[in-house]
Amino acid sequence: SVRVFVHPKDDLTPIEDLDVEIVWGDIRNLEDVENACERVDTVFHLAGIISILPWRNKLVEEVNVKGVENVLKAVKKHKVNRLIYTSSVHAFMEPEPGSLITEETPIDPRRTKGAYGKSKALATLKVMDAAKAGLDAVVVCPTGIIGPYDFKLSEMGRFFLNFLTSKLKYGVSGSFDFVDVRDVADGLIKAWKHGKSGQFYILGNRNVSIEEFLKILSELTGKKQSIKILGKNSAYIISFLLTIFQYIFGKKPIFTPYSVHTLTRNYTFSHAKACKELGYNPRPIENTIRDTLNWLMEFFDLKGNATFDLKKLSI
C-alpha cells in the first residue's frame, strides 16, 4: 500500500483517482512528519518548493531544508528501512559555463546560485551525513522536469501552453537538460530497488535549447509563431522588470533572472551512472513534448479552439 503525505492546502486533483492513503500535515512540523512515517517501510521524499522568485526564499529554506531535517528525524525514530531523497542537479556546485556535471561534481552551498539551489545543496549534505551515520539513503537528482500531468503549470508547462494559445512572444537563447516526469518517477522506483546507499544518481535526458523546443513544437503542430529570441543581456534586463511587475501585480513572469542564468550557463549533465547501475532509460524528448501538448489540450479543453492540425499530435 502507498501513503501520501499532503499539505492541507494542496489540491488533490493529481491523485484523486489513485488508491492511496492520505495523511495530512506540514513538512515543517516534526509531529506531522513523524505521524506520516509511522509503520512505513520506505520513504520517498518528494516535497519541496521549486521557486525562482526571490520573495519566496524564506519558504524555500523552511520546506527544503527544515523539511529534510524533520524527515531524517522521523525515519530514524520509526526505523524506516530506506529513504529515497529527491534532490536536484541545482544542488551541485556551478562550474564554468558549458561544463559537464556528473555525480562527482562537488556539492557546496556557497558555490551554488539561488535560494533553491542552496537549499537543495544543504539538504542533500544532511541526507549524505545521515547515510554515513548508517541510514540507508539514496539521492536522486533530476534535471529540468517536463511532461504531462502538469496540473499546477510549471514554468515550462506555461511555456508550452502559451505556445498552444499563441501567447508566447519571447524566448531566451540558451539550453538545459530536460527530462520526462514519467522517467523521473521510473528512476525513483529503480533507485529504491537497485540504488546504493550513500550514492547520487542524476536523472536526466539531453540538452534542449529554446530554439529546438520551438522547432519541435512547430513540427508537431504545424503551427508557426513569430517569437523573438532574446540574448543573455536583454533577457536579464527584461526578467528583472518582469519580476518587479509580478511582485506588484501578482502576474507570473515568463522568465526570471534565475531562470535566465540557468538557461544561459549551457551545462550538460551525465545520467550514465543511473543507466548503468539502475537500468534507467529515458524516452526521446520529442515523445515527451508531444504527450505534454496532448495533455494540455485535453486538460485545458483547447481542442475545440485549435488553430493547427490536431492529427499530428496523435502520432
C-alpha positions in Angstrom: 0.0 0.0 0.0 1.0 3.6 -0.5 0.6 6.5 1.9 0.8 10.1 0.6 1.7 13.0 2.9 -0.2 16.0 1.8 -0.3 19.7 2.9 -3.8 20.8 4.0 -3.9 23.4 1.3 -2.8 21.1 -1.6 -5.2 20.3 -4.4 -5.8 16.5 -4.6 -6.7 16.5 -8.3 -3.5 14.9 -9.4 -4.0 11.9 -7.2 -7.8 11.7 -6.8 -8.1 8.5 -8.9 -5.3 6.7 -7.1 -5.8 4.0 -4.4 -3.6 5.7 -1.8 -3.9 6.6 1.9 -3.9 10.3 2.5 -2.2 11.7 5.6 -2.5 15.5 6.1 0.2 17.7 7.5 3.0 20.2 7.0 6.6 19.1 6.2 7.8 21.9 8.5 6.0 20.3 11.5 8.0 17.4 13.0 5.0 15.9 14.7 3.1 15.7 11.4 6.1 14.1 9.6 6.6 11.6 12.4 2.9 10.7 12.1 3.2 10.2 8.3 6.3 7.9 8.7 4.8 5.6 11.4 4.7 1.9 10.2 6.3 2.8 6.9 8.9 0.6 5.2 10.3 3.2 2.6 10.0 6.9 2.4 10.2 8.8 -0.9 10.8 12.4 0.0 9.4 14.4 -2.9 8.2 17.5 -1.1 9.9 20.8 -2.0 9.4 24.3 -3.1 10.7 24.8 -6.6 10.7 28.6 -6.8 12.7 31.1 -8.8 11.0 34.1 -7.2 13.2 35.9 -4.7 10.5 36.8 -2.2 9.8 33.1 -1.6 13.4 32.4 -0.4 12.4 32.0 3.3 9.7 29.5 2.4 12.1 27.7 0.2 14.6 27.2 3.0 11.9 26.2 5.5 10.4 23.5 3.3 13.5 22.3 1.5 16.0 22.3 4.5 13.9 22.1 7.7 11.6 19.6 5.9 14.5 17.3 5.3 15.7 17.6 8.8 12.3 16.6 10.0 12.1 13.6 7.6 15.6 12.4 8.8 14.4 12.6 12.5 11.2 10.8 11.6 12.7 7.9 9.7 15.2 7.4 12.5 12.5 7.4 15.1 10.4 4.8 13.3 13.3 2.8 11.9 12.3 3.2 8.3 14.2 0.8 6.1 15.1 3.1 3.2 14.9 6.8 2.3 14.9 7.9 -1.4 15.5 11.7 -1.4 14.7 13.8 -4.4 17.4 16.4 -4.7 18.2 18.4 -7.8 21.0 19.0 -10.2 20.9 22.6 -8.9 22.4 21.3 -5.7 25.8 20.8 -7.5 28.5 23.4 -7.4 28.3 25.6 -10.5 31.4 25.1 -12.7 32.3 27.1 -15.8 29.6 27.6 -18.4 29.3 24.7 -20.8 30.8 22.2 -18.4 29.7 18.6 -17.9 28.1 17.9 -14.5 28.3 14.4 -13.0 27.7 12.8 -9.6 31.4 13.6 -8.9 30.8 17.3 -9.2 31.1 18.7 -5.6 28.1 19.9 -3.6 28.9 23.2 -1.9 26.0 25.6 -0.9 28.5 28.5 -1.0 29.1 27.9 -4.7 25.6 27.4 -5.8 23.4 30.2 -7.2 19.9 31.0 -6.0 18.0 30.1 -2.8 16.6 27.0 -4.4 20.0 25.5 -5.3 21.5 26.4 -2.0 18.5 24.8 -0.1 18.9 21.6 -2.1 22.6 21.5 -1.6 22.2 22.0 2.2 19.5 19.3 2.4 21.5 16.9 0.3 24.5 17.2 2.5 22.3 16.4 5.5 21.0 13.3 3.9 24.5 12.2 2.9 25.7 12.8 6.5 22.8 10.6 7.7 23.8 7.9 5.2 27.4 8.0 6.5 26.0 7.5 10.0 24.1 4.3 9.0 20.9 5.4 7.4 20.0 3.5 4.1 19.5 6.6 1.9 19.8 7.1 -1.8 19.7 10.6 -3.5 18.4 11.2 -7.0 19.0 14.5 -8.8 16.6 15.2 -11.7 17.4 17.8 -14.3 14.6 20.1 -15.7 11.3 18.1 -15.3 8.7 18.5 -18.0 5.8 16.3 -19.2 2.1 15.6 -18.9 0.1 15.8 -15.7 1.4 19.3 -15.0 -1.7 20.4 -13.1 -0.2 23.5 -11.4 1.7 24.6 -14.6 5.4 24.7 -14.1 7.5 27.4 -15.9 7.9 25.0 -18.9 4.3 24.0 -18.7 3.3 27.6 -19.2 5.8 27.9 -22.0 4.1 25.0 -23.9 0.6 26.3 -23.1 1.5 29.8 -24.2 2.7 28.3 -27.5 -0.6 26.5 -28.0 -2.7 29.6 -27.2 -0.4 31.9 -29.4 0.6 33.9 -26.3 4.3 33.1 -26.5 6.1 36.2 -27.7 9.7 35.8 -26.2 12.2 33.1 -25.5 15.7 33.1 -24.1 18.7 31.9 -26.1 20.1 29.1 -24.1 19.7 25.4 -23.2 19.2 23.0 -20.4 18.8 19.2 -19.8 15.1 18.4 -19.7 13.6 15.0 -18.6 10.2 13.5 -18.7 8.4 13.4 -15.3 7.4 9.8 -16.0 11.1 8.8 -16.5 11.9 10.5 -13.2 9.2 8.5 -11.5 10.6 5.4 -13.0 14.1 6.4 -11.9 12.9 6.8 -8.3 11.5 3.3 -8.3 14.7 1.9 -9.8 16.7 3.9 -7.2 14.6 2.2 -4.4 15.2 -1.2 -5.9 18.8 -1.0 -7.1 20.3 2.2 -5.8 23.3 2.0 -3.4 23.1 3.7 -0.1 25.0 7.0 0.1 25.1 7.4 -3.7 23.8 10.1 -6.0 22.1 9.4 -9.3 21.4 12.1 -11.9 18.1 11.5 -13.7 18.3 13.5 -17.0 17.9 13.1 -20.7 19.6 15.6 -23.0 20.1 19.3 -23.6 17.5 21.1 -25.5 17.7 24.7 -26.5 14.7 27.0 -26.5 15.2 27.3 -30.3 15.0 23.5 -30.6 11.9 23.4 -28.4 10.2 25.9 -30.8 11.3 23.8 -33.8 9.8 20.6 -32.3 6.6 22.4 -31.3 6.2 23.8 -34.8 6.9 20.4 -36.4 4.4 18.6 -34.1 1.6 21.1 -34.6 2.3 22.7 -37.9 1.8 26.0 -36.0 4.2 28.9 -36.9 4.7 31.7 -34.5 6.8 34.8 -34.6 8.8 34.5 -31.4 11.7 36.8 -30.5 14.7 35.0 -29.0 16.5 37.3 -26.5 20.2 37.3 -25.9 21.6 36.9 -22.3 21.9 40.7 -21.5 18.5 41.6 -22.9 16.8 38.7 -21.2 18.4 39.7 -17.8 17.1 43.2 -18.1 13.6 42.2 -19.1 13.5 39.4 -16.4 14.3 41.9 -13.7 11.5 44.2 -14.9 9.0 41.3 -15.1 9.9 40.1 -11.6 9.2 43.6 -10.2 6.0 43.6 -12.2 4.9 40.3 -10.7 5.7 41.5 -7.2 3.4 44.5 -7.6 0.6 43.0 -9.7 0.8 39.3 -9.0 1.3 38.2 -12.6 3.8 35.4 -13.1 6.8 36.4 -15.3 7.6 34.2 -18.3 11.2 34.1 -17.0 13.2 35.4 -14.1 16.8 36.4 -13.6 17.5 32.9 -12.1 15.9 31.1 -15.0 17.9 33.2 -17.5 21.0 32.4 -15.5 20.2 28.7 -15.6 19.5 28.6 -19.4 22.5 30.7 -20.4 25.0 28.6 -18.5 24.5 25.8 -21.1 25.6 22.9 -18.8 25.4 19.3 -19.8 24.6 16.5 -17.4 25.6 12.8 -17.5 23.0 10.2 -16.5 25.4 7.3 -17.4 25.6 6.2 -13.8 21.9 5.9 -13.5 21.7 3.9 -16.7 24.5 1.5 -15.6 23.5 0.9 -12.0 19.7 1.4 -12.1 18.7 0.4 -15.6 17.5 3.9 -16.2 16.4 4.6 -19.8 14.7 7.9 -20.6 12.4 8.2 -23.6 13.1 10.5 -26.6 12.3 14.1 -25.6 10.2 14.6 -28.7 7.7 12.0 -27.3 7.6 13.9 -24.1 6.8 17.1 -25.8 4.1 15.5 -27.9 2.5 13.9 -24.9 2.7 17.1 -23.0 0.9 19.0 -25.7 -1.8 16.4 -25.9 -2.4 16.5 -22.2 -2.5 20.3 -22.1 -5.0 20.3 -25.0 -7.2 17.9 -23.0 -6.9 19.4 -19.6 -7.5 23.0 -20.7 -10.1 21.9 -23.2 -8.3 23.6 -26.1 -9.2 21.1 -28.9 -12.3 23.0 -30.0 -10.3 26.2 -30.5 -7.2 24.7 -32.1 -5.7 26.6 -35.0 -3.5 23.7 -36.2 -3.7 20.1 -37.3 -4.6 18.0 -34.2 -3.9 14.8 -36.1 -0.1 15.5 -35.9 -0.3 15.4 -32.1 -1.8 11.9 -32.1 1.0 10.2 -34.0 
